[in-house]
Amino acid sequence: MLLLLRREEGQGLAEYALILSLIAILAVTALFLMSGKLDTLLSTIGNKL
């Protein structure tokens, strides 16, 4: 019984790790795809100041 509880806790931890890694991958991908637009926007704002 005690071993079963430990396995469930480990499984929950693994699921959280997978979710966090998926979020990190999506965030990096979004930043990579939008980097050109962000660079242009920040340059435009900097030039107007």
NORWO-V733109 format. One line per field, one symbol per residue. ss: DSSP state (H for helix, E for strand, L for the rest). burial: + if it has 24 or more other C-alpha atoms within 12 Angstrom, else -. A space follows every 10 residues. Layout:
ss->???
burial->???
This chain:
ss->LHHHHHHHHH HHHHHHHHHH HHHHHHHHHH HHHHHHHHHH HHHHHHHHL
burial->---------- ---------- ---------- ---------- ---------
